[in-house]
Amino acid sequence: MTPAVAEPPARYTVPRRAIWGRPTFQMGVGLLLAVLLPWAVRVSFAIEELEWPGLQNSLIGTTVALAVGYYGFRRLSRYPGVRAYYNILPTFAVTYGLVLALFFFARLDYSRLHFSVSFLLCLLWYYLLYFNLRRQRLRIGFVPVGGTDRLTGIDEVVWVDLTKAETSSGQLDMIVADLRADLDDRWERFLADRALDGMLVMHVKQLEESLTGRVAIEHLSENNLGSLIPGIVYGRVKRIGDVLAAVVALPLLAPFMLAIAVAIRLDSKGPIFFRQERIGYRGSTFRMIKFRTMRADTDPTADPRLAAMTDHEDMRVTRVGRFLRRRRLDELPQIVNVLKGEMSWIGPRPEAIPLSRWYEAELPFYRYRHIVRPGITGWAQLRQGHVANVDEVLEKLHYDFYYIRNFSFWLDLLILAGTIRVIVSGYGAR
């Protein structure tokens, strides 16, 4: 039953959304500052008539580059835990670079000066925009009925109890409620009115997913995909991309992988590669290959489930192996598994058979993570890293479900960028 104290506010005014947060403002000022302004200045210095075709092409090209870059930037930045400023430089560098490459190979005239100034002003504007918005923490009003109380422990959000009269008319970014709870008629009327006023009203589970990057599926019907098989078309396109990337990467990485093999041989006794049966795509088994990072003289009588678990303090890990794990370089030989169709570059990590059987007995819907190809890197690896007990596996499974639900090119691109950052810096790996 709804507690008697949980009543909607008597008065409520819908606040105007901050202009800095409006996509039309962000895009409009970007075009004005980084495209039209430098173009107008450049035109004022154009003396020869021959310069006009190049200036016109530059205006079109920089408009497309900024618009597509802004779209990609917003798509990448909407995922939980993502620092938007990580994506500004690489996103716009890619779009401006692609437009320039198109102009170059198509032999179209363009102004190098206009492109350069436009690119620099574009970066300046979106970095300024990000750091201004970053100072503003989200203010989310919540209906204190049902499961909303578990959200208040999430940091970086100002939680506003809508039953408190002194906060009911404050500035809010959205409202969250447990729409499956036994809400009083007054609360249902209040939420409906707020939606009609243009306020974003979210279900507690949807907001929790968007803030944490995890999906705790309690029933298979809750995947919200319309089908239990995610992204059929994208899955096929992704497979083609996996093969092409592996064909290009293998010869380029071969000398580097040879150096790693020599280091492993000099560091400890045992084989260079570690091979293990894993559970893969649609529950089939395959033999995964990676660089050996642990001593070869492990106890053969140990529980295979415990032997398959490692953490960042595991004493079985060698000196070279510790470096390889921190940079995720021990996974490079799995390019062979990608070529064979057993793995993808990005997806849930495949587990050893003893662990997988154990988890299936302990965790509901564990097998559902096999609905997509396992990956060399993935969302859970970036957000959590290695796991050492069943409770951590459950948390990791929530990240895997989030990846499956949001199975898309944009999420894969974000994971790829994060993995490159880990390889270069070692930050984020455990």
Steps between C-alpha positions, in 0.01 A plus 500: 500500500611857440621670819279784616795743505582433135282763339564700183582870541204732504666738257752438228649714226683350205845662475648615177779275389842670510580633156848346510347155510284538192628308195374772264703760689811282509480425128392851397780682680749242374400565139498876551834516681698225324353507147330827404730740686832375354337463159376860507843626604667292230256626235579860589862435397413308180613718210522261208184350357673160479493473880120491520446129409748395767337722761155369415622140526667582832176643637310183409779270619549660842122510553476126434808425712371694800143370474604134469765544769247654739257214438773243569618691807151498650449132423829402663455727801157371597636176649541479879835587653630659182696825532383695201825690453674170413291487181523859379843495333486150342141539378548830320849402381345199327216692335715791383766255382251293301357808327851620413589156366187501284587841358860391437419178314210662311737784397262766628625848582490605866659747738752340735499812715123492540503131595781552752340801669158333500640187665679697774194716573281189507722340766511824699120532504419143600768485769363826641147360480595176674683661791213744554244217508724284718470751784125447504404181682178327398206579727253214492174499689388160631172364630592326831280198433612156385861445392617857446686505832780288353585777255589758763834328564619579147750785510525806273124558515302737722198297611189701583224341709177620338309470827703784651316827450817709501644314199187435295532812288876486444681454171491135391647320199257209526274300732533133586237268647448128548217467250438141608439595861156550649492873436220712642261650243632845589855395412389349169315819416803706602739300279263514204471877537879540516539298181242723331698802619803367311691363799689172446347233727693172521444160656747420778653206316562697180671782690711259705617339177590833339694619807690179579543326162357177639180307432362270768259286298250330729288362215602435142211715383674801655772525237280750311637381167177371354692181431747300706747524209660847498607694190477227235603729212774673697630163617558393138664828405716481810619152405623630163677788676661258748651291221627800303656654812666169593645454150651849513616482864665157502801580276544840665502354852705190416845654581367640829346165592832328421675733748241412767554130434876538553443692826268227632755229412780686681291585805373156606487137401205370306322547169465842340127464441221406737213305346173426676154376412248781536126542453434717196236616257158342561646269765746316274848418629826606337870504581610853589864601464685775685853574622588311817512738798519248788751245616462164331553302824155556653346237728325240278281386794350845560129563450475585127246773576735674743800441277323680217440807716775762527529851635758778474680373817524135387845365589493259206535789254853549363687832471447520125147371545415781740606758241309324223184482709518865602522603133262223380772379262463135602181491292668576165525137378120484504512666159517140380173425680345805332603377156350158575166659594520387863544850641452867418727791577237635740251307713456323836811310606474120452527305824674169569265202491523418876425861589222530246326186628535627856354841415211343309405312817535808722378792287171538314513559124879462492484313170329796335838677478596248228244656263781708345854398409748529788764768459865576556390812686161617621282731707536296819879482463527879483253565782599223740805295394580157641261330744585266785167387652139431408376838627740680265392269218138607555602865476700423186198320356298821541759682288479224238121536488541874451728435203255252348204734545693793346674287234606762244784650299519800734548295815762286324681816391498628857638170632772503234607851600506400868705189426758701306528733798560203732765353269685831479474606867413186694233706678174323570629142474493272802 
